[in-house]
Amino acid sequence: MFDNIVFTANIVAPVFLIIAVGFISRRLKIINEAFVDVTSKFVFQVSLPVFVFLEISELDLTQAFDFDQIIFVIIGTILSYTLIWIGTIPFIKNPPDKSAFVQGAFRGNYAIVGLAIISNLFSAEALGKATLVLAFLLPIYNILAVIVLTVPKHQGKIKLKSITLEILLNPLILGFIFALPVSIFRIKLPEIIISTGSYFADLALPLALVGIGGSLNLENLKKASSLAFIASAIKIIIIPTIITITAFLCGYRNNDLGILFIVFGCPTAIASFVMADAMGANSKLAGNIIMITTLGSVFTISIGILILKSFSLI
């Protein structure tokens, strides 16, 4: 048991310690809001897409592409989203609150926190497979988020053309698209491209985690509403528990089960605040959900990995 606790600590602690460094640096004014904004944009538009490109381009898709697992993730995401939305109908009447609640309860920060944990937890091959899942999950997140941020307030029609264009021009999706032919045709990239790209890719996760820490404001925790805590509990406790048990019953084990747990157990994505603010939802509620799930997932992800490891399931 002690060995499993040490194993879990070694996996989870580095990720959240980097977030803590970001938080402390912001409090000490080593970094400021402008730094967080600029680095977040840089990570999203440059280093993380390069990371995705390198991971996918080096994969043997005939081995790494797991159609059943990707379908499981998509169905699990859509089903969770639908049930959460239905569950809000009797209790949340205010459209901006409903939109922020649903988005915060289903949309995970898998691209940053999830991949960072998986890179510590599993082999390079598993990380490549996890990155492939990300490529299919991102469009689903974006489509569902736009729907729930638009429909409840009835202030405009969903513009499929603009949504499709936004998804296709998403830097992470572009990284995936450009990497596909390299992987499929086994194209050998010049060493200078790989070396340069590796420098950018190595920046992606730690810089993004520092940004997450720098964006946290614990003062808001005192003002968080019951809706924020309920949405957070759904995101980091209820959904990952149900999905992981279902995955186990469906026969998933080892790396595959661990990836599924991390996918659904991640804290809420920071993008949910940006979209909520831009589209007229309750951005304060969205921000509180991000903060609570980020802090809470330190414990929920650790406990989840510890349980899975103790029963030799990962």
Order of alpha helices (4+ residues) and beta strands (2+ residues): alpha-alpha-alpha-alpha-alpha-alpha-alpha-alpha-alpha-alpha-alpha-alpha-alpha-alpha-alpha-alpha-alpha
